[in-house]
Amino acid sequence: MQVVACIKHVPDATADRRFTPERTVDRSVDGLLSELDEYAVEQALRLKDRAPAPDDVVVAVVSMGPARAVEAIRKALQMGADRGVHVIDDALAGSDALATSLVLAAAARWAAGGEVPDLVVCGMASTDAGMGVVPAMLAERLGLPQVTLASLVEVRDGEIRARRDGDHAREVIGATLPAVLSVTDQSGEARYPSFKAIVAAKKKPVDVVSLADLDVDATLVGAAASWSVVDDVAPRPPRSAGVVVRDVDGAGVDALVGFLTSNRFI
């Protein structure tokens, strides 16, 4: 069974996030494996752990991005993934979700030896862009059913079943394999790599491929081919001083209600 987890290297939320002059995310700052993608890797590994023959399940992680994106792949390998595929090409800079899904679909096939993988697992969104549309686009490009926003996953007898927890209802949905799956941050805490796993990850293969290797036309990706663009960016304004509502002569409640009402908090 071939399982592919799509992951992304994103700027560290605690770092000084900024944009380039071309209004794309500056990826030269400190980065890491997107937290939401850790859940995708975890679910892929749990499926392998629960399989009747775990050695017959190969979990590959796929990521596109600059050279530093390999850091995210290494983290996934330390968690337990078997191999990594790093798509790196100068033409990818500025790619939007449509272009990203095109490349990831081709990379998923490449990771599975030219065939459609049995299962493609994604996080619910990336923590930098936060669009959450790539899993659906992947399913369309690969011609597969999609099971999205899953909080509980089970694979059995060639079928995938997933529980989706909404604000007002709980659904159980399913599909026959192969399929595309996206999981939420409620699907299960991602495992922490042990020292032994960190050492073992250094020997696991990471294939570096280009758009030419994937047979993807470079004119279909990058900023020039993107259907969505960032028109303008501005630095976050400094945090203003807070307002202290004091209880003077028993008027604190009225003062607090007045403050909340005037700011439309209630």
C-alpha positions as CSV (number, residue, x, y, z in Angstrom):
1,M,0.0,0.0,0.0
2,Q,1.4,3.4,-1.0
3,V,0.5,6.3,1.3
4,V,1.6,9.8,0.4
5,A,1.4,12.6,3.0
6,C,1.6,16.2,1.5
7,I,3.5,18.6,3.8
8,K,4.6,22.2,3.8
9,H,7.6,24.1,5.3
10,V,6.2,27.3,6.7
11,P,7.7,30.3,8.5
12,D,7.8,29.9,12.2
13,A,4.9,31.7,13.8
14,T,7.2,33.1,16.5
15,A,9.6,34.5,14.0
16,D,9.4,37.9,12.2
17,R,7.1,37.0,9.3
18,R,7.4,39.3,6.3
19,F,6.8,39.6,2.6
20,T,9.3,39.9,-0.3
21,P,9.1,43.0,-2.6
22,E,7.1,40.8,-5.0
23,R,4.5,40.4,-2.2
24,T,5.2,36.7,-1.6
25,V,5.9,35.2,1.7
26,D,9.6,35.6,2.7
27,R,10.7,32.0,3.3
28,S,14.3,32.9,4.3
29,V,13.2,33.3,7.9
30,D,13.2,30.4,10.3
31,G,10.7,27.7,9.3
32,L,9.3,24.4,10.3
33,L,6.9,21.6,9.4
34,S,3.4,23.1,9.4
35,E,1.7,22.1,12.6
36,L,-1.5,21.1,10.8
37,D,0.5,18.8,8.5
38,E,2.0,17.0,11.5
39,Y,-1.5,15.6,12.0
40,A,-1.5,14.3,8.4
41,V,1.8,12.6,8.9
42,E,0.6,11.1,12.2
43,Q,-2.6,9.7,10.6
44,A,-0.5,8.1,7.8
45,L,1.8,6.5,10.3
46,R,-1.2,5.2,12.4
47,L,-2.6,3.6,9.4
48,K,0.7,1.9,8.8
49,D,1.0,0.8,12.5
50,R,-2.5,-0.7,12.4
51,A,-2.1,-2.5,9.1
52,P,-2.1,-6.3,9.2
53,A,1.4,-6.2,7.5
54,P,3.0,-2.8,8.4
55,D,6.1,-3.5,6.3
56,D,3.9,-3.6,3.2
57,V,2.7,0.0,3.8
58,V,5.1,2.6,2.5
59,V,4.6,6.2,3.8
60,A,6.2,8.8,1.6
61,V,6.1,12.6,2.4
62,V,6.0,15.1,-0.4
63,S,6.8,18.7,-0.2
64,M,7.5,21.5,-2.7
65,G,9.6,24.6,-1.8
66,P,13.1,26.1,-1.6
67,A,16.1,24.2,-0.2
68,R,15.1,24.8,3.4
69,A,11.8,22.9,2.8
70,V,13.9,19.7,3.4
71,E,13.7,20.6,7.1
72,A,10.0,19.7,7.1
73,I,10.7,16.5,5.2
74,R,13.4,15.5,7.8
75,K,11.0,16.1,10.6
76,A,8.4,13.8,9.0
77,L,11.0,11.2,8.5
78,Q,12.0,11.5,12.2
79,M,8.3,10.9,13.1
80,G,8.4,7.6,11.2
81,A,7.8,8.2,7.4
82,D,9.8,5.9,5.1
83,R,11.0,8.3,2.4
84,G,10.7,11.9,1.3
85,V,10.3,13.6,-2.1
86,H,11.4,17.3,-2.3
87,V,10.2,19.2,-5.3
88,I,12.5,22.2,-5.8
89,D,12.6,24.4,-8.8
90,D,13.1,28.2,-9.2
91,A,10.0,28.4,-11.4
92,L,7.8,27.4,-8.4
93,A,8.2,30.8,-6.6
94,G,4.9,32.5,-6.1
95,S,2.7,29.5,-6.9
96,D,-0.9,29.7,-5.8
97,A,-3.1,26.9,-4.6
98,L,-4.0,25.8,-8.2
99,A,-0.3,25.5,-9.2
100,T,0.6,23.9,-5.9
101,S,-2.1,21.2,-6.4
102,L,-0.8,20.5,-9.9
103,V,2.7,20.0,-8.7
104,L,1.7,17.9,-5.6
105,A,-0.5,15.7,-7.7
106,A,2.4,15.0,-10.1
107,A,4.8,14.4,-7.1
108,A,2.3,12.0,-5.5
109,R,2.3,9.9,-8.6
110,W,6.1,10.1,-8.8
111,A,6.4,9.0,-5.2
112,A,4.1,6.0,-6.0
113,G,6.2,4.9,-8.9
114,G,4.1,6.6,-11.6
115,E,0.8,5.3,-10.3
116,V,-2.0,6.9,-8.3
117,P,-1.2,6.3,-4.6
118,D,-3.6,4.2,-2.5
119,L,-4.1,7.2,-0.2
120,V,-3.0,10.8,-0.2
121,V,-3.2,12.5,3.3
122,C,-3.2,16.2,3.9
123,G,-3.6,18.6,6.7
124,M,-6.8,20.7,6.8
125,A,-4.8,23.8,5.8
126,S,-1.4,25.3,5.9
127,T,-0.6,27.6,8.8
128,D,0.8,30.3,6.5
129,A,-1.8,30.7,3.7
130,G,-4.7,28.9,5.5
131,M,-6.7,28.4,2.3
132,G,-7.6,24.8,2.9
133,V,-8.5,24.1,-0.7
134,V,-5.5,22.0,-1.9
135,P,-6.9,18.6,-0.7
136,A,-10.0,19.1,-2.9
137,M,-7.9,20.2,-5.8
138,L,-5.6,17.2,-5.4
139,A,-8.6,14.9,-5.5
140,E,-9.8,16.5,-8.7
141,R,-6.5,16.3,-10.4
142,L,-5.9,12.7,-9.4
143,G,-9.5,11.7,-10.2
144,L,-10.1,10.4,-6.7
145,P,-12.9,10.7,-4.1
146,Q,-12.1,13.0,-1.2
147,V,-12.8,12.5,2.5
148,T,-12.1,15.9,4.1
149,L,-11.8,17.4,7.6
150,A,-11.7,14.1,9.3
151,S,-11.2,13.9,13.1
152,L,-11.2,10.0,13.2
153,V,-10.0,7.7,10.5
154,E,-10.2,4.0,9.8
155,V,-9.1,2.0,6.8
156,R,-10.4,-1.5,6.3
157,D,-11.0,-3.9,3.4
158,G,-10.1,-1.3,0.8
159,E,-12.4,1.4,2.2
160,I,-11.7,4.5,4.3
161,R,-14.2,5.7,6.9
162,A,-13.9,9.0,8.6
163,R,-15.8,11.0,11.3
164,R,-16.3,14.7,10.6
165,D,-17.2,16.8,13.7
166,G,-19.1,20.0,12.8
167,D,-20.6,22.7,14.9
168,H,-24.0,21.2,15.0
169,A,-23.7,17.6,13.8
170,R,-21.3,14.7,13.5
171,E,-21.0,12.9,10.2
172,V,-19.5,9.6,9.2
173,I,-18.4,9.5,5.6
174,G,-16.4,7.0,3.5
175,A,-15.0,6.2,0.2
176,T,-13.3,3.3,-1.6
177,L,-9.5,3.5,-2.0
178,P,-7.7,5.1,-3.6
179,A,-8.7,8.4,-2.1
180,V,-7.6,11.8,-0.8
181,L,-8.0,12.4,2.9
182,S,-7.6,15.6,4.9
183,V,-7.5,15.6,8.7
184,T,-8.1,18.2,11.4
185,D,-6.2,19.1,14.5
186,Q,-8.6,16.9,16.4
187,S,-7.5,13.7,14.7
188,G,-4.9,12.8,17.3
189,E,-1.7,14.3,18.8
190,A,1.3,14.0,16.6
191,R,4.0,11.8,17.9
192,Y,7.3,13.2,19.2
193,P,10.4,11.7,17.5
194,S,12.6,9.6,19.8
195,F,16.4,9.9,19.7
196,K,16.5,6.5,18.0
197,A,14.0,7.7,15.3
198,I,16.0,10.9,14.8
199,V,19.2,9.0,14.1
200,A,17.4,6.5,11.9
201,A,15.9,9.3,9.8
202,K,19.4,10.3,8.6
203,K,19.6,7.1,6.6
204,K,16.2,7.5,5.0
205,P,16.1,8.6,1.3
206,V,15.0,12.0,0.2
207,D,14.6,12.3,-3.6
208,V,15.1,15.8,-5.0
209,V,13.1,16.3,-8.2
210,S,12.4,19.2,-10.5
211,L,9.4,20.2,-12.6
212,A,11.1,18.5,-15.6
213,D,11.4,15.2,-13.6
214,L,7.6,15.4,-13.0
215,D,6.8,16.4,-16.6
216,V,5.1,19.6,-15.3
217,D,5.1,22.6,-17.7
218,A,7.0,25.5,-15.9
219,T,4.7,28.0,-17.5
220,L,1.7,26.6,-15.5
221,V,3.3,27.4,-12.1
222,G,4.9,30.4,-10.3
223,A,3.7,33.9,-9.8
224,A,3.0,34.6,-13.5
225,A,0.7,31.7,-13.8
226,S,-1.2,32.2,-10.5
227,W,-4.9,33.0,-10.6
228,S,-4.7,34.7,-7.2
229,V,-2.4,37.6,-6.3
230,V,-1.6,39.7,-3.3
231,D,-2.4,43.3,-4.2
232,D,-0.9,45.0,-1.2
233,V,0.7,44.2,2.2
234,A,1.2,46.3,5.3
235,P,2.9,45.7,8.6
236,R,0.8,44.8,11.5
237,P,0.0,47.9,13.6
238,P,1.6,48.0,17.1
239,R,-0.6,46.9,19.9
240,S,-2.5,49.7,21.5
241,A,-2.8,50.2,25.2
242,G,-5.7,48.5,26.8
243,V,-8.7,50.1,28.5
244,V,-9.1,49.6,32.3
245,V,-12.7,49.7,33.5
246,R,-12.7,50.5,37.2
247,D,-15.5,50.0,39.7
248,V,-16.0,53.4,41.2
249,D,-18.9,53.9,43.6
250,G,-20.6,50.7,42.3
251,A,-20.7,51.9,38.7
252,G,-18.3,49.3,37.4
253,V,-21.0,47.1,35.9
254,D,-22.6,49.9,34.0
255,A,-19.2,51.2,32.8
256,L,-18.2,47.7,31.6
257,V,-21.5,47.2,29.8
258,G,-21.1,50.6,28.2
259,F,-17.6,49.8,27.0
260,L,-18.6,46.4,25.5
261,T,-21.7,47.9,23.8
262,S,-19.9,50.9,22.3
263,N,-17.3,48.5,20.8
264,R,-20.0,46.1,19.6
265,F,-18.6,43.2,21.6
266,I,-22.2,42.5,22.8
